[in-house]
Amino acid sequence: MKKQTKCTPEQKHQQVQLKAYELWQKAGSPMGRDQEFWYTAVAILDNPSKKKIKATA
C-alpha cells in the first residue's frame, strides 16, 4: 500500500489548477466552463483510482 504524503493548501491548489487547465485544453478551451473543469479536477485528484471522471462536452 502506498503511503500518501500530505501537501499544503497552496500545493493542492496548484495541483487542481494544473489538472483543470489540462482538462480545459483537452476539451477545446471552451469559455465559461471554468467551475466545471475545476470541480472535475478536484474529483480526479481526490479519487485517483476513478480514472473515468471527466468533464462533459
mmCIF file of the N, C-alpha and C atoms, coordinates in Angstrom:
data_MODEL
# 
_entry.id   MODEL 
# 
loop_
_atom_site.group_PDB 
_atom_site.id 
_atom_site.type_symbol 
_atom_site.label_atom_id 
_atom_site.label_alt_id 
_atom_site.label_comp_id 
_atom_site.label_asym_id 
_atom_site.label_entity_id 
_atom_site.label_seq_id 
_atom_site.pdbx_PDB_ins_code 
_atom_site.Cartn_x 
_atom_site.Cartn_y 
_atom_site.Cartn_z 
_atom_site.occupancy 
_atom_site.B_iso_or_equiv 
_atom_site.pdbx_formal_charge 
_atom_site.auth_seq_id 
_atom_site.auth_comp_id 
_atom_site.auth_asym_id 
_atom_site.auth_atom_id 
_atom_site.pdbx_PDB_model_num 
ATOM 1   N N  . MET A 1 1  ? 0.837   -1.176 0.000   1.00 0.00 ? 1  MET A N  1 
ATOM 2   C CA . MET A 1 1  ? 0.000   0.000  0.000   1.00 0.00 ? 1  MET A CA 1 
ATOM 3   C C  . MET A 1 1  ? 0.883   1.241  0.000   1.00 0.00 ? 1  MET A C  1 
ATOM 4   N N  . LYS A 1 2  ? 0.574   2.196  -0.887  1.00 0.00 ? 2  LYS A N  1 
ATOM 5   C CA . LYS A 1 2  ? 1.361   3.413  -0.971  1.00 0.00 ? 2  LYS A CA 1 
ATOM 6   C C  . LYS A 1 2  ? 1.074   4.338  0.198   1.00 0.00 ? 2  LYS A C  1 
ATOM 7   N N  . LYS A 1 3  ? 2.122   4.970  0.675   1.00 0.00 ? 3  LYS A N  1 
ATOM 8   C CA . LYS A 1 3  ? 1.965   5.941  1.736   1.00 0.00 ? 3  LYS A CA 1 
ATOM 9   C C  . LYS A 1 3  ? 1.719   7.305  1.106   1.00 0.00 ? 3  LYS A C  1 
ATOM 10  N N  . GLN A 1 4  ? 0.581   7.930  1.437   1.00 0.00 ? 4  GLN A N  1 
ATOM 11  C CA . GLN A 1 4  ? 0.263   9.224  0.866   1.00 0.00 ? 4  GLN A CA 1 
ATOM 12  C C  . GLN A 1 4  ? 0.911   10.324 1.697   1.00 0.00 ? 4  GLN A C  1 
ATOM 13  N N  . THR A 1 5  ? 1.475   11.280 1.000   1.00 0.00 ? 5  THR A N  1 
ATOM 14  C CA . THR A 1 5  ? 2.066   12.413 1.686   1.00 0.00 ? 5  THR A CA 1 
ATOM 15  C C  . THR A 1 5  ? 1.073   13.564 1.653   1.00 0.00 ? 5  THR A C  1 
ATOM 16  N N  . LYS A 1 6  ? 1.055   14.325 2.726   1.00 0.00 ? 6  LYS A N  1 
ATOM 17  C CA . LYS A 1 6  ? 0.168   15.480 2.793   1.00 0.00 ? 6  LYS A CA 1 
ATOM 18  C C  . LYS A 1 6  ? 0.821   16.648 2.092   1.00 0.00 ? 6  LYS A C  1 
ATOM 19  N N  . CYS A 1 7  ? 0.015   17.466 1.481   1.00 0.00 ? 7  CYS A N  1 
ATOM 20  C CA . CYS A 1 7  ? 0.544   18.658 0.840   1.00 0.00 ? 7  CYS A CA 1 
ATOM 21  C C  . CYS A 1 7  ? -0.138  19.879 1.446   1.00 0.00 ? 7  CYS A C  1 
ATOM 22  N N  . THR A 1 8  ? 0.494   21.003 1.270   1.00 0.00 ? 8  THR A N  1 
ATOM 23  C CA . THR A 1 8  ? -0.054  22.243 1.803   1.00 0.00 ? 8  THR A CA 1 
ATOM 24  C C  . THR A 1 8  ? -1.260  22.660 0.971   1.00 0.00 ? 8  THR A C  1 
ATOM 25  N N  . PRO A 1 9  ? -2.102  23.532 1.508   1.00 0.00 ? 9  PRO A N  1 
ATOM 26  C CA . PRO A 1 9  ? -3.233  24.024 0.706   1.00 0.00 ? 9  PRO A CA 1 
ATOM 27  C C  . PRO A 1 9  ? -2.773  24.698 -0.589  1.00 0.00 ? 9  PRO A C  1 
ATOM 28  N N  . GLU A 1 10 ? -1.641  25.360 -0.540  1.00 0.00 ? 10 GLU A N  1 
ATOM 29  C CA . GLU A 1 10 ? -1.115  26.012 -1.736  1.00 0.00 ? 10 GLU A CA 1 
ATOM 30  C C  . GLU A 1 10 ? -0.714  24.984 -2.794  1.00 0.00 ? 10 GLU A C  1 
ATOM 31  N N  . GLN A 1 11 ? -0.103  23.888 -2.353  1.00 0.00 ? 11 GLN A N  1 
ATOM 32  C CA . GLN A 1 11 ? 0.287   22.825 -3.278  1.00 0.00 ? 11 GLN A CA 1 
ATOM 33  C C  . GLN A 1 11 ? -0.945  22.157 -3.879  1.00 0.00 ? 11 GLN A C  1 
ATOM 34  N N  . LYS A 1 12 ? -1.956  21.914 -3.057  1.00 0.00 ? 12 LYS A N  1 
ATOM 35  C CA . LYS A 1 12 ? -3.206  21.309 -3.526  1.00 0.00 ? 12 LYS A CA 1 
ATOM 36  C C  . LYS A 1 12 ? -3.870  22.207 -4.563  1.00 0.00 ? 12 LYS A C  1 
ATOM 37  N N  . HIS A 1 13 ? -3.907  23.506 -4.275  1.00 0.00 ? 13 HIS A N  1 
ATOM 38  C CA . HIS A 1 13 ? -4.497  24.471 -5.200  1.00 0.00 ? 13 HIS A CA 1 
ATOM 39  C C  . HIS A 1 13 ? -3.774  24.429 -6.541  1.00 0.00 ? 13 HIS A C  1 
ATOM 40  N N  . GLN A 1 14 ? -2.453  24.386 -6.505  1.00 0.00 ? 14 GLN A N  1 
ATOM 41  C CA . GLN A 1 14 ? -1.662  24.355 -7.734  1.00 0.00 ? 14 GLN A CA 1 
ATOM 42  C C  . GLN A 1 14 ? -1.919  23.064 -8.519  1.00 0.00 ? 14 GLN A C  1 
ATOM 43  N N  . GLN A 1 15 ? -2.022  21.944 -7.829  1.00 0.00 ? 15 GLN A N  1 
ATOM 44  C CA . GLN A 1 15 ? -2.295  20.670 -8.498  1.00 0.00 ? 15 GLN A CA 1 
ATOM 45  C C  . GLN A 1 15 ? -3.653  20.710 -9.196  1.00 0.00 ? 15 GLN A C  1 
ATOM 46  N N  . VAL A 1 16 ? -4.656  21.232 -8.496  1.00 0.00 ? 16 VAL A N  1 
ATOM 47  C CA . VAL A 1 16 ? -6.000  21.328 -9.073  1.00 0.00 ? 16 VAL A CA 1 
ATOM 48  C C  . VAL A 1 16 ? -5.986  22.273 -10.265 1.00 0.00 ? 16 VAL A C  1 
ATOM 49  N N  . GLN A 1 17 ? -5.302  23.394 -10.110 1.00 0.00 ? 17 GLN A N  1 
ATOM 50  C CA . GLN A 1 17 ? -5.225  24.376 -11.188 1.00 0.00 ? 17 GLN A CA 1 
ATOM 51  C C  . GLN A 1 17 ? -4.610  23.778 -12.454 1.00 0.00 ? 17 GLN A C  1 
ATOM 52  N N  . LEU A 1 18 ? -3.526  23.049 -12.295 1.00 0.00 ? 18 LEU A N  1 
ATOM 53  C CA . LEU A 1 18 ? -2.865  22.431 -13.449 1.00 0.00 ? 18 LEU A CA 1 
ATOM 54  C C  . LEU A 1 18 ? -3.742  21.366 -14.103 1.00 0.00 ? 18 LEU A C  1 
ATOM 55  N N  . LYS A 1 19 ? -4.405  20.552 -13.283 1.00 0.00 ? 19 LYS A N  1 
ATOM 56  C CA . LYS A 1 19 ? -5.274  19.500 -13.821 1.00 0.00 ? 19 LYS A CA 1 
ATOM 57  C C  . LYS A 1 19 ? -6.477  20.109 -14.535 1.00 0.00 ? 19 LYS A C  1 
ATOM 58  N N  . ALA A 1 20 ? -7.075  21.143 -13.943 1.00 0.00 ? 20 ALA A N  1 
ATOM 59  C CA . ALA A 1 20 ? -8.222  21.797 -14.560 1.00 0.00 ? 20 ALA A CA 1 
ATOM 60  C C  . ALA A 1 20 ? -7.828  22.405 -15.904 1.00 0.00 ? 20 ALA A C  1 
ATOM 61  N N  . TYR A 1 21 ? -6.663  23.001 -15.965 1.00 0.00 ? 21 TYR A N  1 
ATOM 62  C CA . TYR A 1 21 ? -6.178  23.593 -17.217 1.00 0.00 ? 21 TYR A CA 1 
ATOM 63  C C  . TYR A 1 21 ? -5.960  22.514 -18.276 1.00 0.00 ? 21 TYR A C  1 
ATOM 64  N N  . GLU A 1 22 ? -5.394  21.411 -17.857 1.00 0.00 ? 22 GLU A N  1 
ATOM 65  C CA . GLU A 1 22 ? -5.178  20.283 -18.774 1.00 0.00 ? 22 GLU A CA 1 
ATOM 66  C C  . GLU A 1 22 ? -6.513  19.792 -19.346 1.00 0.00 ? 22 GLU A C  1 
ATOM 67  N N  . LEU A 1 23 ? -7.495  19.615 -18.475 1.00 0.00 ? 23 LEU A N  1 
ATOM 68  C CA . LEU A 1 23 ? -8.817  19.160 -18.913 1.00 0.00 ? 23 LEU A CA 1 
ATOM 69  C C  . LEU A 1 23 ? -9.473  20.177 -19.845 1.00 0.00 ? 23 LEU A C  1 
ATOM 70  N N  . TRP A 1 24 ? -9.341  21.445 -19.519 1.00 0.00 ? 24 TRP A N  1 
ATOM 71  C CA . TRP A 1 24 ? -9.913  22.526 -20.314 1.00 0.00 ? 24 TRP A CA 1 
ATOM 72  C C  . TRP A 1 24 ? -9.311  22.539 -21.716 1.00 0.00 ? 24 TRP A C  1 
ATOM 73  N N  . GLN A 1 25 ? -7.990  22.382 -21.790 1.00 0.00 ? 25 GLN A N  1 
ATOM 74  C CA . GLN A 1 25 ? -7.323  22.349 -23.092 1.00 0.00 ? 25 GLN A CA 1 
ATOM 75  C C  . GLN A 1 25 ? -7.780  21.152 -23.916 1.00 0.00 ? 25 GLN A C  1 
ATOM 76  N N  . LYS A 1 26 ? -7.869  19.984 -23.274 1.00 0.00 ? 26 LYS A N  1 
ATOM 77  C CA . LYS A 1 26 ? -8.285  18.772 -23.980 1.00 0.00 ? 26 LYS A CA 1 
ATOM 78  C C  . LYS A 1 26 ? -9.709  18.884 -24.514 1.00 0.00 ? 26 LYS A C  1 
ATOM 79  N N  . ALA A 1 27 ? -10.541 19.703 -23.843 1.00 0.00 ? 27 ALA A N  1 
ATOM 80  C CA . ALA A 1 27 ? -11.932 19.886 -24.265 1.00 0.00 ? 27 ALA A CA 1 
ATOM 81  C C  . ALA A 1 27 ? -12.074 20.977 -25.327 1.00 0.00 ? 27 ALA A C  1 
ATOM 82  N N  . GLY A 1 28 ? -10.954 21.551 -25.754 1.00 0.00 ? 28 GLY A N  1 
ATOM 83  C CA . GLY A 1 28 ? -11.012 22.573 -26.796 1.00 0.00 ? 28 GLY A CA 1 
ATOM 84  C C  . GLY A 1 28 ? -11.077 23.993 -26.275 1.00 0.00 ? 28 GLY A C  1 
ATOM 85  N N  . SER A 1 29 ? -10.748 24.196 -25.011 1.00 0.00 ? 29 SER A N  1 
ATOM 86  C CA . SER A 1 29 ? -10.705 25.517 -24.377 1.00 0.00 ? 29 SER A CA 1 
ATOM 87  C C  . SER A 1 29 ? -12.034 26.276 -24.427 1.00 0.00 ? 29 SER A C  1 
ATOM 88  N N  . PRO A 1 30 ? -13.134 25.630 -24.023 1.00 0.00 ? 30 PRO A N  1 
ATOM 89  C CA . PRO A 1 30 ? -14.438 26.300 -24.077 1.00 0.00 ? 30 PRO A CA 1 
ATOM 90  C C  . PRO A 1 30 ? -14.550 27.408 -23.022 1.00 0.00 ? 30 PRO A C  1 
ATOM 91  N N  . MET A 1 31 ? -15.141 28.510 -23.408 1.00 0.00 ? 31 MET A N  1 
ATOM 92  C CA . MET A 1 31 ? -15.306 29.638 -22.494 1.00 0.00 ? 31 MET A CA 1 
ATOM 93  C C  . MET A 1 31 ? -16.492 29.387 -21.542 1.00 0.00 ? 31 MET A C  1 
ATOM 94  N N  . GLY A 1 32 ? -16.386 29.916 -20.330 1.00 0.00 ? 32 GLY A N  1 
ATOM 95  C CA . GLY A 1 32 ? -17.498 29.887 -19.391 1.00 0.00 ? 32 GLY A CA 1 
ATOM 96  C C  . GLY A 1 32 ? -17.705 28.586 -18.635 1.00 0.00 ? 32 GLY A C  1 
ATOM 97  N N  . ARG A 1 33 ? -16.744 27.679 -18.705 1.00 0.00 ? 33 ARG A N  1 
ATOM 98  C CA . ARG A 1 33 ? -16.914 26.393 -18.028 1.00 0.00 ? 33 ARG A CA 1 
ATOM 99  C C  . ARG A 1 33 ? -15.822 26.145 -16.991 1.00 0.00 ? 33 ARG A C  1 
ATOM 100 N N  . ASP A 1 34 ? -15.254 27.221 -16.450 1.00 0.00 ? 34 ASP A N  1 
ATOM 101 C CA . ASP A 1 34 ? -14.135 27.105 -15.537 1.00 0.00 ? 34 ASP A CA 1 
ATOM 102 C C  . ASP A 1 34 ? -14.473 26.307 -14.285 1.00 0.00 ? 34 ASP A C  1 
ATOM 103 N N  . GLN A 1 35 ? -15.641 26.545 -13.703 1.00 0.00 ? 35 GLN A N  1 
ATOM 104 C CA . GLN A 1 35 ? -16.016 25.817 -12.483 1.00 0.00 ? 35 GLN A CA 1 
ATOM 105 C C  . GLN A 1 35 ? -16.177 24.327 -12.752 1.00 0.00 ? 35 GLN A C  1 
ATOM 106 N N  . GLU A 1 36 ? -16.734 24.001 -13.887 1.00 0.00 ? 36 GLU A N  1 
ATOM 107 C CA . GLU A 1 36 ? -16.903 22.584 -14.249 1.00 0.00 ? 36 GLU A CA 1 
ATOM 108 C C  . GLU A 1 36 ? -15.557 21.860 -14.280 1.00 0.00 ? 36 GLU A C  1 
ATOM 109 N N  . PHE A 1 37 ? -14.579 22.465 -14.929 1.00 0.00 ? 37 PHE A N  1 
ATOM 110 C CA . PHE A 1 37 ? -13.263 21.841 -15.016 1.00 0.00 ? 37 PHE A CA 1 
ATOM 111 C C  . PHE A 1 37 ? -12.552 21.835 -13.668 1.00 0.00 ? 37 PHE A C  1 
ATOM 112 N N  . TRP A 1 38 ? -12.778 22.869 -12.875 1.00 0.00 ? 38 TRP A N  1 
ATOM 113 C CA . TRP A 1 38 ? -12.162 22.937 -11.537 1.00 0.00 ? 38 TRP A CA 1 
ATOM 114 C C  . TRP A 1 38 ? -12.664 21.778 -10.678 1.00 0.00 ? 38 TRP A C  1 
ATOM 115 N N  . TYR A 1 39 ? -13.987 21.617 -10.613 1.00 0.00 ? 39 TYR A N  1 
ATOM 116 C CA . TYR A 1 39 ? -14.552 20.565 -9.767  1.00 0.00 ? 39 TYR A CA 1 
ATOM 117 C C  . TYR A 1 39 ? -14.250 19.165 -10.307 1.00 0.00 ? 39 TYR A C  1 
ATOM 118 N N  . THR A 1 40 ? -14.142 19.033 -11.604 1.00 0.00 ? 40 THR A N  1 
ATOM 119 C CA . THR A 1 40 ? -13.744 17.750 -12.180 1.00 0.00 ? 40 THR A CA 1 
ATOM 120 C C  . THR A 1 40 ? -12.312 17.425 -11.785 1.00 0.00 ? 40 THR A C  1 
ATOM 121 N N  . ALA A 1 41 ? -11.439 18.426 -11.831 1.00 0.00 ? 41 ALA A N  1 
ATOM 122 C CA . ALA A 1 41 ? -10.042 18.227 -11.431 1.00 0.00 ? 41 ALA A CA 1 
ATOM 123 C C  . ALA A 1 41 ? -9.945  17.832 -9.961  1.00 0.00 ? 41 ALA A C  1 
ATOM 124 N N  . VAL A 1 42 ? -10.727 18.467 -9.107  1.00 0.00 ? 42 VAL A N  1 
ATOM 125 C CA . VAL A 1 42 ? -10.745 18.110 -7.681  1.00 0.00 ? 42 VAL A CA 1 
ATOM 126 C C  . VAL A 1 42 ? -11.163 16.660 -7.513  1.00 0.00 ? 42 VAL A C  1 
ATOM 127 N N  . ALA A 1 43 ? -12.222 16.259 -8.213  1.00 0.00 ? 43 ALA A N  1 
ATOM 128 C CA . ALA A 1 43 ? -12.714 14.886 -8.107  1.00 0.00 ? 43 ALA A CA 1 
ATOM 129 C C  . ALA A 1 43 ? -11.660 13.885 -8.570  1.00 0.00 ? 43 ALA A C  1 
ATOM 130 N N  . ILE A 1 44 ? -10.968 14.192 -9.654  1.00 0.00 ? 44 ILE A N  1 
ATOM 131 C CA . ILE A 1 44 ? -9.937  13.289 -10.164 1.00 0.00 ? 44 ILE A CA 1 
ATOM 132 C C  . ILE A 1 44 ? -8.786  13.172 -9.174  1.00 0.00 ? 44 ILE A C  1 
ATOM 133 N N  . LEU A 1 45 ? -8.332  14.298 -8.654  1.00 0.00 ? 45 LEU A N  1 
ATOM 134 C CA . LEU A 1 45 ? -7.195  14.281 -7.733  1.00 0.00 ? 45 LEU A CA 1 
ATOM 135 C C  . LEU A 1 45 ? -7.548  13.657 -6.383  1.00 0.00 ? 45 LEU A C  1 
ATOM 136 N N  . ASP A 1 46 ? -8.799  13.808 -5.958  1.00 0.00 ? 46 ASP A N  1 
ATOM 137 C CA . ASP A 1 46 ? -9.219  13.210 -4.690  1.00 0.00 ? 46 ASP A CA 1 
ATOM 138 C C  . ASP A 1 46 ? -9.489  11.715 -4.804  1.00 0.00 ? 46 ASP A C  1 
ATOM 139 N N  . ASN A 1 47 ? -9.750  11.237 -6.018  1.00 0.00 ? 47 ASN A N  1 
ATOM 140 C CA . ASN A 1 47 ? -10.069 9.824  -6.255  1.00 0.00 ? 47 ASN A CA 1 
ATOM 141 C C  . ASN A 1 47 ? -9.254  9.301  -7.431  1.00 0.00 ? 47 ASN A C  1 
ATOM 142 N N  . PRO A 1 48 ? -7.937  9.170  -7.280  1.00 0.00 ? 48 PRO A N  1 
ATOM 143 C CA . PRO A 1 48 ? -7.106  8.764  -8.416  1.00 0.00 ? 48 PRO A CA 1 
ATOM 144 C C  . PRO A 1 48 ? -7.440  7.387  -8.979  1.00 0.00 ? 48 PRO A C  1 
ATOM 145 N N  . SER A 1 49 ? -8.106  6.541  -8.219  1.00 0.00 ? 49 SER A N  1 
ATOM 146 C CA . SER A 1 49 ? -8.458  5.223  -8.714  1.00 0.00 ? 49 SER A CA 1 
ATOM 147 C C  . SER A 1 49 ? -9.653  5.268  -9.669  1.00 0.00 ? 49 SER A C  1 
ATOM 148 N N  . LYS A 1 50 ? -10.386 6.372  -9.644  1.00 0.00 ? 50 LYS A N  1 
ATOM 149 C CA . LYS A 1 50 ? -11.541 6.539  -10.537 1.00 0.00 ? 50 LYS A CA 1 
ATOM 150 C C  . LYS A 1 50 ? -11.103 7.380  -11.722 1.00 0.00 ? 50 LYS A C  1 
ATOM 151 N N  . LYS A 1 51 ? -10.525 6.727  -12.729 1.00 0.00 ? 51 LYS A N  1 
ATOM 152 C CA . LYS A 1 51 ? -9.911  7.408  -13.866 1.00 0.00 ? 51 LYS A CA 1 
ATOM 153 C C  . LYS A 1 51 ? -10.926 7.907  -14.897 1.00 0.00 ? 51 LYS A C  1 
ATOM 154 N N  . LYS A 1 52 ? -12.165 7.461  -14.832 1.00 0.00 ? 52 LYS A N  1 
ATOM 155 C CA . LYS A 1 52 ? -13.115 7.795  -15.884 1.00 0.00 ? 52 LYS A CA 1 
ATOM 156 C C  . LYS A 1 52 ? -13.940 9.045  -15.588 1.00 0.00 ? 52 LYS A C  1 
ATOM 157 N N  . ILE A 1 53 ? -13.608 9.787  -14.541 1.00 0.00 ? 53 ILE A N  1 
ATOM 158 C CA . ILE A 1 53 ? -14.300 11.038 -14.255 1.00 0.00 ? 53 ILE A CA 1 
ATOM 159 C C  . ILE A 1 53 ? -13.831 12.048 -15.292 1.00 0.00 ? 53 ILE A C  1 
ATOM 160 N N  . LYS A 1 54 ? -14.769 12.704 -15.975 1.00 0.00 ? 54 LYS A N  1 
ATOM 161 C CA . LYS A 1 54 ? -14.373 13.708 -16.946 1.00 0.00 ? 54 LYS A CA 1 
ATOM 162 C C  . LYS A 1 54 ? -15.467 14.750 -17.101 1.00 0.00 ? 54 LYS A C  1 
ATOM 163 N N  . ALA A 1 55 ? -15.030 15.908 -17.562 1.00 0.00 ? 55 ALA A N  1 
ATOM 164 C CA . ALA A 1 55 ? -15.985 16.985 -17.818 1.00 0.00 ? 55 ALA A CA 1 
ATOM 165 C C  . ALA A 1 55 ? -16.805 16.613 -19.043 1.00 0.00 ? 55 ALA A C  1 
ATOM 166 N N  . THR A 1 56 ? -18.062 17.014 -19.039 1.00 0.00 ? 56 THR A N  1 
ATOM 167 C CA . THR A 1 56 ? -18.916 16.720 -20.177 1.00 0.00 ? 56 THR A CA 1 
ATOM 168 C C  . THR A 1 56 ? -18.656 17.727 -21.287 1.00 0.00 ? 56 THR A C  1 
ATOM 169 N N  . ALA A 1 57 ? -18.824 17.294 -22.489 1.00 0.00 ? 57 ALA A N  1 
ATOM 170 C CA . ALA A 1 57 ? -18.553 18.168 -23.648 1.00 0.00 ? 57 ALA A CA 1 
ATOM 171 C C  . ALA A 1 57 ? -19.700 19.068 -23.951 1.00 0.00 ? 57 ALA A C  1 
# 
